[in-house]
Amino acid sequence: MIDNQKEIKNKVLGCWYGKNIGGTLGAPFEWRRQINNVSFYTQDLGGKALPNDDLDIQLLWLIALEERKLNVNTRDLAYYFSIFVTPHWGEYGTAKTNMKLGIESPRCGLENNEYRQSCGSYIRSEIWACIAAGTPELAVRYMMADSQIDHGGKSEGTYAAAMVAAMESAAFVESDVNKLIEIGLSYIPADCDITKVTRLVQECYAKGMPYLEARDEVLRQYRGAPFSYDDGRKIVVLCDERDREMGFADGKKGYDVVDNFGIIMIGLLYGQGDFGKTLCYAVNCGEDTDCTAATLGSMLGIIYGYKKIPTEWIRPIGSQISTLCLNHGEIEGMVPKTVDELTDRTMRLMAMSDAINGLNLSKDAGKADLICPDFVKQKIYENADRVVYDFKFFDIAVEYPEGQFLKGNEGKVCIRIENKFRVTENLSYRWFVEDGFTVNSKEGVLYIARNTYGESVCELQFTLTAEEGVKLKNHFVFELNVEGRASAMTVPVLFLKGKD
């Protein structure tokens, strides 16, 4: 009989060491569209892993989970993100800018965000996989709350994150790579590009195509724009001559996650369980090399455990954690200093999750339930792009069909109300709006059935209109009451001045 706690700790330790190994291995080649020839670290590391946002943000989530006793939603995480995550690039910067305007998650990941299909969220999946080990549905729900901040809920960036979180969670109880891929695919839409690129790599592998040819096929069909920058004289595009000749010097800006996810699948399938080969194959494919290798390092670390990671990969980086992207501010002294400390604190959160959710990580636990049923997947994504306010007996979700910037002098909003209780209710609603604004239905009464057979949802459509010359006031309030009770439930509605 396996000592379960020791085996679980071995896997968590393997997860975090694998993350540091892969991130360090790939860092020198990050965002270069080129084929590399790497078989080991190329830097003199001096016994320390390189800092990386892939791990940094997960250290922040660790602190948030400890402080909130695991009780976090996307708006909670967004609050931590806005204060303690320092980078301003890509989707991180867009989300933080939106939050400064008052836009809440997941809308802050949607508005004016051309990087929604980028790599920023799948790289921070491991903390969710660990606290929901062997329970991929729970891992995906946590991952969704995370990814919504800077990618919104229905985007290739979020689908990649959901698939990785599901696979890593399942890897605590399932070691077959092909089964893990099918488990991950069951948690994302069948018609999304992350599913399509995964199937493409599977086909290439089944045909016996060499891994670098599979890489070329991924870029041929699903490439984002290569990284570029202005050096003061010209725009420099990080694409080598070979790939230029292949026709890979262009691509869709912000559409980075699909080809990088294809590279993860290449490493996973072609590496055949060999730790070093898997990570090096990913780095040799180019693109976002630190992220692809770090994710694969974590995944194999969970599958096989720390004890099976070759010591030659561990010795050069040691156990110390360095950070790059965190504002230590009020969290100074709370950030883990070593992988071992991170593992111990993760284990404590796992124990808390086990107590709350009744998780069972015996060797065969959950294998029959790892695939996501369609009705569960539908539930996961139904409010993915809506701001949800959770009240005791009702959820109120706010959706902006045309965005949160006014079109001319109008803004449209959909209020979705779900009855979570067993009693049918009459509800009254009313709007509080500033002078100079009107709403097409300022107050009314609605009937909402009890929570049975999907009859418990009601959707209301509203249009808010500003009079000419009225200065925009950002916030409006929608109030819902159960008739005959002191039960006011209020939610903010935000519109911003758009470009006419």
C-alpha positions in Angstrom: 0.0 0.0 0.0 1.4 3.4 -1.1 1.8 6.0 1.6 -0.6 8.4 0.0 0.6 11.6 1.7 4.2 10.9 0.8 3.3 10.1 -2.8 1.2 13.3 -3.1 4.0 15.4 -1.7 6.4 13.8 -4.1 4.1 14.9 -7.0 3.6 18.4 -5.7 7.4 18.8 -5.2 7.9 17.4 -8.7 5.3 20.0 -10.0 7.1 23.0 -8.6 10.7 21.8 -9.4 9.5 21.0 -12.9 8.1 24.5 -13.3 11.4 26.1 -12.3 13.5 23.7 -14.5 11.4 24.3 -17.6 11.2 28.1 -17.1 14.9 28.4 -16.6 15.8 26.1 -19.5 13.6 28.1 -21.9 14.2 31.7 -20.7 17.2 32.5 -23.0 15.1 31.7 -26.1 11.8 33.3 -25.1 9.6 34.7 -27.9 12.1 33.9 -30.7 10.6 32.3 -33.8 13.4 29.9 -34.6 14.4 26.3 -34.2 16.8 25.9 -31.3 19.3 23.1 -30.6 19.1 22.7 -26.9 19.9 19.6 -24.9 20.5 21.2 -21.4 20.8 24.5 -19.7 22.7 27.1 -21.6 23.5 29.5 -18.8 25.8 29.5 -15.8 23.1 29.4 -13.1 25.1 29.4 -9.9 22.6 27.1 -8.2 19.6 29.4 -8.7 16.5 29.1 -10.9 15.6 32.2 -13.0 12.6 34.3 -11.9 9.5 34.0 -14.1 6.0 35.4 -14.1 4.8 31.8 -14.7 5.5 31.0 -11.1 5.4 34.5 -9.6 1.6 35.0 -10.0 1.0 31.6 -8.5 2.8 32.6 -5.4 0.4 35.5 -5.2 -2.5 33.1 -5.6 -1.0 31.0 -2.8 -1.2 34.0 -0.5 -4.7 34.9 -1.6 -5.9 31.3 -1.0 -4.3 31.3 2.5 -5.9 34.6 3.4 -9.3 33.8 1.9 -9.4 30.2 3.2 -9.8 29.0 -0.5 -12.9 31.1 -0.9 -12.0 33.1 -3.9 -13.8 34.2 -7.1 -12.6 36.0 -10.1 -13.2 39.5 -8.7 -11.3 38.6 -5.5 -8.3 37.4 -7.6 -8.5 40.5 -9.8 -8.1 42.7 -6.7 -4.9 40.9 -5.8 -3.8 41.1 -9.4 -4.4 44.8 -9.7 -2.3 45.6 -6.6 0.6 43.0 -6.6 1.3 42.1 -10.2 3.7 44.6 -11.6 4.1 43.9 -15.4 2.2 46.2 -17.8 2.7 44.2 -21.0 0.1 42.5 -23.2 -3.0 41.1 -21.5 -1.7 41.9 -18.0 -1.5 45.6 -18.7 -4.8 45.7 -20.6 -6.6 44.0 -17.7 -5.0 46.4 -15.1 -5.9 49.4 -17.2 -9.5 48.2 -17.4 -9.7 47.6 -13.7 -8.5 51.2 -13.1 -11.5 52.3 -15.1 -13.8 50.3 -12.7 -14.3 47.4 -15.1 -14.6 44.1 -13.1 -13.5 40.6 -14.0 -14.3 39.0 -16.4 -15.1 42.1 -18.4 -11.6 43.6 -17.7 -10.2 40.6 -19.7 -12.5 41.4 -22.6 -12.7 45.1 -23.2 -10.2 46.4 -25.8 -8.0 43.4 -25.2 -6.2 42.2 -28.4 -4.2 39.7 -26.3 -7.1 37.5 -25.1 -5.8 34.7 -27.2 -2.3 34.9 -25.7 -0.4 32.8 -23.2 -0.7 34.7 -20.0 -3.0 32.3 -18.0 -2.3 28.7 -18.9 1.2 29.3 -17.4 -0.3 29.8 -13.9 -2.4 26.6 -13.7 -0.4 24.5 -11.3 -1.7 26.0 -8.0 -5.2 25.2 -9.1 -4.3 21.6 -10.2 -2.7 21.0 -6.8 -5.4 22.2 -4.6 -7.9 20.3 -6.7 -5.7 17.3 -7.2 -7.6 14.4 -8.9 -10.7 16.6 -9.3 -10.3 18.3 -12.7 -13.7 20.0 -12.6 -12.8 21.9 -9.5 -9.4 22.8 -10.9 -11.0 24.1 -14.1 -13.5 26.3 -12.1 -10.6 27.8 -10.1 -8.6 28.2 -13.3 -11.5 30.0 -15.0 -11.7 32.5 -12.2 -8.0 33.2 -12.7 -8.0 33.4 -16.5 -11.1 35.6 -16.7 -9.0 38.5 -15.3 -6.9 39.0 -18.4 -8.5 36.8 -21.1 -12.2 36.8 -20.4 -14.1 33.5 -20.1 -14.6 32.5 -23.7 -11.2 32.8 -25.4 -8.5 30.5 -26.7 -6.3 31.8 -23.8 -8.8 30.5 -21.3 -9.5 27.3 -23.1 -5.8 26.5 -23.0 -5.7 27.3 -19.3 -8.7 25.1 -18.6 -7.2 22.2 -20.5 -3.8 22.4 -18.8 -5.5 22.7 -15.3 -7.7 19.6 -16.0 -4.7 17.6 -17.3 -2.5 18.5 -14.4 -5.2 17.8 -11.8 -6.0 14.5 -13.4 -2.2 13.6 -13.5 -2.3 13.1 -9.8 -4.3 9.9 -10.4 -3.8 9.1 -14.1 -0.4 8.8 -15.7 -1.3 7.8 -19.3 -0.5 10.9 -21.5 -3.1 10.0 -24.1 -5.8 9.7 -21.5 -4.8 13.0 -19.9 -5.1 14.7 -23.3 -8.7 13.4 -23.7 -9.5 14.5 -20.2 -8.3 18.0 -20.9 -10.1 18.2 -24.2 -13.4 17.2 -22.5 -13.3 20.5 -20.6 -13.1 22.8 -23.6 -15.3 23.4 -26.6 -14.8 20.8 -29.4 -14.7 23.5 -32.1 -12.1 25.8 -30.4 -8.6 26.2 -31.9 -7.0 24.7 -28.8 -8.9 21.5 -29.6 -8.0 21.7 -33.3 -4.3 22.2 -32.8 -4.2 19.3 -30.3 -5.8 17.0 -32.9 -3.4 18.3 -35.5 -0.4 17.3 -33.4 -1.9 13.9 -32.6 -2.3 13.3 -36.3 1.3 14.3 -37.0 2.6 12.0 -34.3 0.4 9.1 -35.5 1.8 9.6 -39.0 5.4 9.3 -37.7 6.2 12.9 -38.7 9.4 14.2 -37.0 8.7 16.6 -34.2 10.2 19.7 -35.9 8.0 19.0 -39.0 5.0 18.8 -36.7 6.1 22.2 -35.3 6.2 23.6 -38.8 2.7 22.3 -39.5 1.4 23.9 -36.3 2.9 27.3 -37.4 1.6 26.9 -40.9 -2.0 26.6 -39.7 -2.1 28.3 -36.3 0.5 31.0 -35.9 0.4 34.3 -34.0 2.6 37.2 -35.0 6.3 36.8 -34.1 7.5 39.1 -31.3 8.7 42.5 -32.6 10.0 45.7 -31.1 11.2 49.2 -32.1 15.0 49.6 -31.6 14.8 53.3 -32.4 15.7 52.9 -36.0 13.5 50.1 -37.3 11.0 47.4 -36.2 12.9 44.3 -35.3 11.0 41.0 -35.8 12.4 38.1 -33.9 12.1 35.5 -36.7 15.1 33.8 -38.2 15.9 33.4 -41.9 14.9 29.8 -42.0 11.4 30.5 -40.7 11.1 33.6 -42.9 11.7 31.4 -45.9 9.0 29.0 -44.6 6.5 31.9 -44.7 6.3 32.3 -40.9 7.4 35.9 -40.5 3.8 37.1 -40.0 0.8 36.1 -38.0 -2.2 37.4 -36.1 -1.2 39.8 -33.3 -2.1 38.6 -29.8 -3.0 35.1 -31.2 0.0 33.4 -29.5 -1.5 30.7 -27.3 -2.6 28.3 -30.0 0.7 27.6 -31.7 2.4 27.5 -28.2 -0.2 25.0 -27.0 0.6 22.9 -30.1 4.2 22.9 -29.0 3.2 21.7 -25.5 1.4 18.8 -27.2 4.5 18.1 -29.3 6.7 17.9 -26.3 4.2 15.7 -24.4 3.7 13.2 -27.2 7.1 13.1 -28.9 9.0 13.3 -25.6 7.5 9.9 -24.6 7.8 10.5 -20.9 11.5 11.3 -21.0 11.9 14.5 -18.8 14.8 16.1 -20.5 13.8 15.2 -24.1 10.2 16.5 -23.5 11.4 19.9 -22.3 14.1 20.3 -24.9 11.8 19.4 -27.7 9.5 22.2 -26.6 12.4 24.7 -26.4 13.7 23.6 -29.7 10.4 24.5 -31.3 10.9 28.2 -30.4 8.1 30.7 -29.5 7.3 31.2 -25.8 9.9 28.7 -24.7 10.0 29.4 -21.0 6.2 28.9 -20.7 5.9 25.7 -22.8 8.9 24.0 -21.1 7.7 25.1 -17.7 4.2 23.7 -18.2 5.6 20.4 -19.5 8.1 20.3 -16.5 5.2 20.7 -14.1 3.1 18.1 -15.9 5.8 15.4 -15.9 6.7 16.4 -12.3 3.1 15.6 -11.2 2.9 12.4 -13.3 6.2 10.9 -12.2 7.1 12.8 -9.0 10.1 14.7 -7.8 12.1 11.5 -7.2 12.1 10.6 -10.9 13.3 14.0 -12.2 16.9 13.4 -13.1 19.2 15.0 -10.6 21.3 16.6 -13.3 18.3 18.9 -14.0 17.7 19.8 -10.3 21.3 20.4 -9.1 22.1 23.5 -11.2 19.0 25.4 -10.1 18.7 24.5 -6.4 15.6 25.1 -4.4 15.6 28.9 -4.0 12.7 30.9 -5.5 13.4 34.3 -7.1 10.6 36.6 -8.1 10.5 39.3 -10.8 6.9 40.4 -11.3 5.5 40.9 -7.8 5.1 44.1 -5.8 6.1 42.8 -2.5 4.6 45.7 -0.6 2.1 44.4 1.9 3.0 40.8 1.1 6.7 41.1 2.1 7.7 38.1 4.1 4.7 36.1 2.8 6.2 34.9 -0.5 7.7 31.4 -0.3 11.5 31.5 -0.4 12.1 27.9 -1.5 10.4 25.2 -3.5 10.2 23.1 -0.3 8.3 25.9 1.5 6.0 26.3 -1.4 5.3 22.6 -1.5 4.6 22.5 2.3 2.2 25.4 2.0 0.5 23.9 -1.1 0.0 20.7 0.9 -1.7 22.6 3.7 -4.1 24.1 1.1 -4.7 20.7 -0.4 -5.7 19.4 3.1 -8.0 22.3 3.5 -9.6 21.6 0.1 -9.9 18.0 1.0 -11.8 18.9 4.1 -14.1 21.3 2.3 -14.7 19.2 -0.9 -14.3 15.7 0.4 -11.5 14.9 -2.1 -10.1 11.4 -2.2 -6.6 10.8 -3.6 -6.2 7.1 -3.1 -4.5 5.6 -6.1 -7.6 4.8 -8.1 -9.7 7.7 -7.0 -11.9 9.5 -9.5 -10.7 7.8 -12.6 -14.2 7.1 -13.8 -15.2 10.7 -13.2 -12.2 12.5 -14.8 -13.9 13.2 -18.2 -16.2 16.2 -18.1 -19.9 15.5 -19.0 -21.3 17.9 -21.6 -23.9 19.3 -19.1 -21.1 20.2 -16.6 -19.1 21.9 -19.3 -22.1 23.9 -20.3 -22.5 25.0 -16.7 -18.8 26.0 -16.4 -19.0 28.3 -19.4 -22.5 29.7 -19.2 -21.5 32.8 -17.2 -17.9 32.9 -18.4 -18.1 36.4 -19.8 -20.6 37.8 -17.3 -19.9 39.6 -14.0 -21.6 37.4 -11.4 -22.7 38.5 -8.0 -23.5 35.7 -5.6 -26.3 36.2 -3.1 -27.6 33.5 -0.7 -30.5 32.3 -2.8 -29.9 34.1 -6.1 -27.0 34.7 -8.6 -27.2 37.9 -10.5 -25.1 38.0 -13.6 -24.4 41.2 -15.6 -23.6 41.0 -19.3 -22.9 43.8 -21.8 -23.8 42.5 -25.3 -22.1 45.5 -27.0 -19.4 46.2 -24.5 -19.1 48.6 -21.6 -18.3 51.7 -23.8 -21.4 53.6 -24.9 -22.3 53.4 -28.5 -23.2 57.0 -29.2 -25.4 57.8 -26.2 -26.7 54.2 -25.5 -25.6 51.2 -23.6 -27.2 47.7 -23.5 -27.1 45.4 -20.5 -28.5 42.0 -19.9 -29.3 41.0 -16.3 -29.5 37.2 -15.8 -31.1 36.0 -12.5 -30.8 32.4 -11.3 -32.9 31.1 -8.4 -30.6 28.7 -6.5 -33.3 27.7 -4.0 -36.3 25.3 -4.0 -39.0 28.0 -3.7 -40.7 29.9 -6.5 -40.6 33.6 -6.0 -42.0 36.9 -7.2 -39.2 39.5 -7.5 -39.4 43.2 -8.0 -36.6 45.2 -9.6 -35.8 48.9 -10.0 -33.0 51.0 -11.4 -31.1 53.9 -9.7 -29.8 56.1 -12.5 -28.3 59.6 -12.5 -30.2 62.7 -13.7 -30.0 62.9 -17.5 -30.2 59.2 -18.0 -33.1 57.0 -18.8 -33.7 53.3 -18.8 -36.3 51.6 -21.0 -37.8 49.7 -18.0 -37.0 51.4 -14.7 -39.0 49.1 -12.5 -41.1 46.0 -12.7 -42.0 42.6 -11.2 -41.0 39.2 -12.5 -41.8 35.6 -11.6 -39.0 33.1 -11.2 -39.5 29.4 -10.8 -37.9 27.2 -8.2 -34.5 25.6 -9.0 -35.7 22.5 -10.9 -35.2 21.3 -14.5 -33.4 24.5 -15.7 -36.6 26.6 -15.1 -34.9 28.8 -12.5 -33.3 31.4 -14.8 -34.8 34.7 -16.0 -33.0 37.2 -18.3 -33.9 40.9 -18.6 -32.7 43.2 -21.4 -32.2 47.0 -20.7 -31.0 50.0 -22.7 -29.6 53.0 -20.8 -29.7 56.3 -22.7 -27.9 59.5 -21.9 -29.4 62.8 -22.9 -27.4 65.1 -25.2 -24.7 67.0 -23.4 -24.9 65.0 -20.1 -21.6 64.2 -18.5 -21.3 60.5 -18.1 -21.5 59.2 -14.5 -19.9 55.7 -14.5 -22.0 53.7 -12.1 -25.7 52.8 -12.1 -27.4 50.4 -9.7 -29.8 47.5 -10.4 -31.8 46.4 -7.3 -33.7 43.2 -6.9 -36.1 42.4 -4.0 -38.0 39.3 -3.0 -41.5 40.7 -2.6 -42.7 41.0 1.0 -39.2 40.6 2.5 -36.3 42.9 3.4 -34.0 41.3 0.9 -32.4 44.0 -1.3 -29.8 42.6 -3.7 -27.9 45.4 -5.5 -25.4 45.1 -8.3 -23.4 47.9 -10.0 -23.7 48.5 -13.7 -20.9 50.4 -15.4 -20.7 52.2 -18.7 -17.9 54.3 -20.0 -17.8 57.0 -22.6 -17.1 55.5 -26.0 -15.7 57.1 -29.1 -18.5 58.5 -31.2 
